[in-house]
Structures are given as C-alpha cells and as structure tokens.
Amino acid sequence: MKKIIALLTVLMLCATLVVPASAANEFTPSVTNKPAPQIVPVIDPDGNPALGIIKDEGGQVIGYVYSECLVITAVADAATSTLIPDAAEELLLDVYAKLLSGEMTLPYAEAFGLDASKMVIRDLFDVTFLCNSDSEVDHPTILEPVGVTIEIIFDLGVDADQDVYAMTYKHEEWKSVVSSTNNGDGTVTVVAEDFCPVSFSVETEEDVKPPVQTGDDSGKQLMLWGGVAVVCLIAVVALTVVYSRSMKKSGK
C-alpha cells in the first residue's frame, strides 16, 4: 500500500510540474508577431486624409492628427522600429513583460465589470504623437486640456457582434477609454483622452488557456518542460517495476 501511495504521489507531482502555471493575463498567440492594426483615415474639411479627429469637451472638432504626427508600434516591432522613441519602446516592452508574467493585470472588473478569467488580450501596441515638438513629446499640446479627446478608427478585423474592450496605460495606470464602438465592418472606433500603450481585449465563452509565447523564450520553456516530463516518466516506470517485483516476492 505504501508503494502505491508513493507511485500516486510521484504522478501527482509530475502533473503539477509538467503543466506551467497560468499567467494572470491571457494573450492570443499572435500578439507577439502581428503588426499594429491599420488606421482607417478620415477626411478633414480641406479634403486631406487624417488619422484622428480631436474634439473639445463639448464634442466640437478642434483639430486633426495626420500621418506625419502619429507613430503606431506593435510589440513585435518595438525592438526594431526606428520611429518609436526610446522611452516609448522601453515602456511598451516593459508593460508587455509585466502583463505576461502576471506582475501587472488589466482592471477588467473595475473598468467593465468583467471576469478576468474570460478575457484575452488580442492587441497590444503603442501610439506616440511626435508633432508640435522636436524632442519626441508623446502628445501634442492640443490634447492637454481636460475633456479633450481624440477619435481614431482601428481596423481590427473583428466580427460584427464582437465586443472589444480598449484600455490605455498612462501614469502607471491602466484605464478604459472614453468609448469603443464596433462598427460592424471589422473596424472599431475608439475615443480616448490620450494614447500611449493601448490594449484591445475580447471576452471568451469559456475560461481561457495559458498564454502561448513565441520566440526563443518559448523554445527554452518547451525544452525545459519536455525534460521534466521525461524525468517524471522514468521515475514512474522505475517505481512501477519496483512495485511489481515486490508483489511477486510477496506472492500476491
């Protein structure tokens, strides 16, 4: 009986070792290798394409943001992009690392009343404003007053009935945007007071699985867990043999 208990104990230990612990935040497998979403341009009164509309607290249009003033960088491109400022690159990669490890979590319950175990981060990228400054200022002066917002249409390729939850990270805090609207054609219109790192999350019907990582780290982890599995298998076989021989000697 003691040998049976020992065998079961090894099996349980191996099961807990081979399955990595789930992180506090879940990502779609493509987050680390897909580009930032495209922006659907709008037309300003002069007939020029703009990437964003700036409105005052009363909803009146007070300006536009154009392509030469806006840099959008996905996690996958942060380390190689020559456009994103160093500080913004460092922040984006730091945020991603902390979300992946669970050191940082998105406040789904506080912001949307949602269960975090049902949420998946499908996009994570940085939006940096470089206009009105020669020193890589993140936001134009026009966005500084309270109540001023910028409206941008992102092409996310989402289903028409898919709710998308957008958050921005500033002053070491994640908060929901003013509004995000699924337009039914794969695009989502986001109204926010500012843009820095941005996350888009969607809700799943069932509890999500642990995040799938890409790159060298994933390969190292896969080798590690594979090695642990082999060791566990050897231990189980050895105990089984010992137990079988013991049973034969006892005549049972």
N, C-alpha and C positions, 0 to 999 in steps of 0.2 A: 504493500500500500504506500509506503514512504517513497518508493521508487516511482510509482505512478504520480504521486503529488509532485515529485521533483521534475518529472517529464512535463507535466502540465505547466509548472512554473516557468520552465525554460521556454515553452511555446508561447506563453503569455508575454514574457519579456521580449522575445524576438519580435512578436507582433507590434509591440509598442516602439521598438527601435526602428523597424523597417519602414513604418509609416511616419513621415515627418509631421511635426506639429503644424496645424493650420495657422496661418498668419491672421492678424486681426482685420486686415483689408484684403479683398479679393480683386484680382485683375483678370481681364480677358487675356488669353495667351499672346495676342497681337500687340498689346500696349507697348512692349519694348522694341518692336521692329516696324511699326507702321508710321507713316508720316503724319504730320499735323493735319487736321481737317481743312479743306478748302473753304474760303470765304466767298459767299455769293455777293457780288458787288451791287450797290445801289447807285442811282444816277442823281447827281446834285443838280441844282437849278440851272447850271451852265452846261449841262449835258455831259459832264465828266463822270467817269466811274469812281466811286468811293467805297471804301471797305467798312466804314462805320458812320453812324449818324449820332451826333452829340446833341443832347437836349437839356434844357434847364429844368428847374424844379417843377415848373408849370407845364412841362411837356412841349415847349416851343423849341424848334430846331435852332441851334446857335452855332453849329459848325459841322464839319465832316472830317473824317480821318482818311487819308489816302495811302496808297501802297508804299510810297517812299517814306512814310512815317511809322509803319507798322511792321514788326518782325514777329512771326509766329514760329516757334520751335518745338518740335516733338521731343520726347525723352530720347528716342532713337537717334536724333540728330544733334542733341545738345553738345556732345563732346567734340563734334567735328565741324559744327557751323561756325562760319567766320562773321556772321551778322549779329548773333546774340551777344550782348555784353557779358563780360566775365562774371560779374556779380549775379546776373540773372541765370546764367548757366549753372553756377555753383548752387544757387538756391533751388533750381528745378531738380537737379540730380540729388540734392540732399533731401528734398521733400519726397522724391520717389523712393529713395533708400529707406527713409523712416516709415513710409506707408507700407512698404513691402515687409519690413521687419516687424511691424506692429508697434513700433515706438510712437508712431503718430496714427491717429484714427480720424476718419471723417465723421462729423457730428450728424449722422442721418436722423437720429431720434429727435434731437433738439431742433434741427432745421426743417425737417419734413415729417416728423412723426413716423419714421420708417424703421423697420427691423434691420439692423446692420448685417445680420446673417443672410439676408435675402438680396443684398446689394453687390453689384460688380462694377468696378471702375473700368470703363471701356475706352476712355481717352484721358491723357494727361499731357499737358503741353504748357508752354509759356507764351504770353502775349506781352511784348515790350514796345512801348512808344518811344521813338527817338526824335520826334520832331520838336521844334522850338528850343533846341539845345545842341551845343557842340560837345557836351560832356556826358553823353549817354544817360540822360534823365529818363526814368521809366515812364512817366506820364506827362502829357502836355499840361501846361498851366490851366488850360480851359477846363480841365476835369477836377480841379482842386476844390471849388466851392461845394458846400453840402447840397445834396439833391441833384447835382448834375450827373447825368448818366450817358453811357454810350451803348448804342444798339448795333449788334453785329449778327449776321445770318451765317451760321456754320452749316456746311454740307456734311452731315454725319452718316448718311445712308441708313437711317433708322426706319423701322416700319411705321406706318401711318398711325397706328394705335399705341406706339411705344412711348411711355412717359420717360423723359430724360431729366435728370436732376443735376444742375450745374452749381458748382461752388468755386470761389476764388480764394486764394491764400495771400493775406497781407497782414503785416504787423504780427507775424507768428500766430495767425488765427485763420481757420477756415470758416467761411460764412457763405450762405446761399446767395445767389444773385437776386436782383430785384424780380426778375421773371425769366422763365424759359418756356417757349411755346413750340410744340411740334407742329410744323406747317403742313404735314400730311404728304409731302413730296420728298422725304428724306432729309429735309433741312430743319434746323432748329433756330429760332430767333431768340437771342439772349440779350437781355437788358441788364447792365451791371453798372455799379458806381466806379469800378475800376477793374482792370485786368492785369494779373501777374501770372503766377501759376494757376491753371484752370483745370478742373476735373469734370468729366461728364460720367455720370453713373446711371445704371439702369437696374430695375428690380427683376429678380428671377422668381419663378414659381416655387422652387424648392431650395433648400439650403445649398449654398454654393460649395464647390470643391476647393481644396487648397490651390493657391495661385501657381500657374505654370511659368517658370522662369526661363529665359533664353540667354544664350551666351556661355562663356567659359564657366561661370559660377554654377550654372545648371549642370554642365557636364561633370564637374568635380563632385557635386552633390549626388548625381546619379551613380558615379563610381563608388562613392562612399556608402550609399545605401545598398548598392549591389554587393559590396564587400561584407557589409553587416549581415545581409541575407545569407550569403554563403557560409559565414561562420556559424550562424544560427542553425542552418541546415545540418552542418557537420555535427554540431552539439546534439541535435535531436536524434540523428542517426546513431551516434555513439551511445547515448542513453538508452535508445531502443534495443540495441544489441546487448548492452549490459543487463537490461531488464529481462530479455528473452533467455539469456544464459542462466540468470538467477532462477527463473521459473522452471527451466529444465532440471537444474540441480535439485530443486525442491520437489520435483516430481509432479508439479501441477501443470 
